[in-house]
Amino acid sequence: MTGRVPPLGGNGLWQAVIAAAAGRCQCRGTCGTSHDKDGGRCKTVHGGYGPRHGTGAARLLAAPADPDSLLLPPHHIATLPKQALAAWCPACHDATRRNAHKARQAAAAADGPDGLF
């Protein structure tokens, strides 16, 4: 058995996304880290070690490439084509999703109604 274990669902699509990314996280800083030391792209490789001590082997995710699309409901994300997906390590995926959520909340607060006084 190899060290690469694909997910149970959507195996073909997941493999296509990971292959297109050459098995490496495609984050280019949307997570809040510049990744400058690694040519502007996250260095996490599928099956390699995670970015922090004790995290174990990294398992890349196939998720929307557009940070705003990370906030879509799962049933909408499941319908996205391969071209709209990217390979993400869990750390970059979670941080990018968090940043997109904060940006959406800030935009909603700015567009919201003014206070009563």
Secondary structure, 3 states (H helix, E strand, C coil): CCCCCCCCCCHHHHHHHHHHCCCECCCCCCCCCCCHHHCCCCCCECCCECCCCCCCECCCEEEECCHHHHHCCHHHHCCCCHHHEEEECHHHHHHHHHHHHHHHHHHHHHHCCCCCC
